[in-house]
Amino acid sequence: MITKRGLRRATSQPATGPSAAPPSHMKDIGRAVVAREAWNSARSAGRNRTKTLGKPETRSMVVKASQRRGFARLSGGRVTDALYVTLRMRSRSLTSLQEDGMPDSGHVMLTVLLHHDQSKTLDEIMAHLKKTGFYRDFPPEGSELVSWVVAMSFGFVINLKVEADKARSVNRYMEQKAWGAFRYQVFPSYDFAPIAADLKKQHG
């Protein structure tokens, strides 16, 4: 230290601070300052430091909070976290039942309606079906019998599980072997019983 008279005075305290640090120490100090800066601080001037500091993921938290607020509005604000989870689970359960009620992607369900031709006697109908081989060759190629019932005064209601690429074969079978004895209709369908059972519980 230099006094007013120009003399150097000895001091017992060494110089401190960044200006007195060696060049190598200055680099370490600079890195420490950067590491302490928040990702959105004014000093960072908008620079992206998310890779180093790990910017917090807020999107998923905002979405979940929004969903909870939506349920709360529907119930007058009385939905707790436990009830929110319960509603979510019931919704997923119903979706699972709907998917289980449908045939898999490689098959379709067909409901075949065969209305007896009442202009013919029963003996004439049976003779025609024997001639065409309707009963002998049933079920059609690529299909599996699910159910077959008689609707009195109407005829047959037949459910078939059919390979997706064999739907035409079923149609051709009915045209060749059922026409002349029945009026034929066919509809794509699916099993509603498990869905109805679940709805019964919900509405009970």
Sequence and secondary structure as in RCSB ss.txt:
>XXXX:A:sequence
MITKRGLRRATSQPATGPSAAPPSHMKDIGRAVVAREAWNSARSAGRNRTKTLGKPETRSMVVKASQRRGFARLS
GGRVTDALYVTLRMRSRSLTSLQEDGMPDSGHVMLTVLLHHDQSKTLDEIMAHLKKTGFYRDFPPEGSELVSWVV
AMSFGFVINLKVEADKARSVNRYMEQKAWGAFRYQVFPSYDFAPIAADLKKQHG
>XXXX:A:secstr
 B TTS B   SS   SGGGS HHHHHHHHHHHHHHS TT TTTTT   HHHH     HHHHHHHHHHHHHHHHT
TT   HHHHHHHHHHHHHHHHHHHHHS  TTEEEEEEEEEE TTS HHHHHHHHHHHTTTTT S TTEEEEEEEE
ETTTEEEEEEEEEGGGHHHHHHHHHHHTBTTEEEEEEEE   HHHHHHHHHHH 
